[in-house]
């Protein structure tokens, strides 16, 4: 598999999310340390592109500032797979019951309970965030899937 990871693929990933501290057990070809894998998205990208990873130790202390998630971003339609054959897997603070479908639902409206200008502004802001950060596109892409597939958790995927 062609890798988009520009550093030498690691054999071991031992990282902390959010990424104030992280350790990779390999160096890049030019002897510079690879970037810290400080977000779930970074870890997912390496696992998706590298077939050499044998050990994954992932400690999640809370939601990452960037992606607001505590689980790997598997594709709801199925088919997500990593080329590596892990021999060691240690997950701490991982949310196995996360549901991608629940994450892309349109925001709940405060109306008609709040007709005040602040409630209207909050509603508009929530919808703009939902649209801007990909929730809307995924919602419309996945809404025709069978309900059984939509309700799968991160562990099911």
Secondary structure, DSSP 8 states (H G I E B T S, - for coil): ------S---SEEEEEESSSSEEES-B-TTS-B-----SHHHHHHHHHH-S---EEEEEE-S--TTT--SS----TTS----SS--SEEEEES--TT--HHHHTS-----TTT--SHHHHHHHHHHHHHHHHTTHHHHHHHHTTS-HHHHT--TTT-
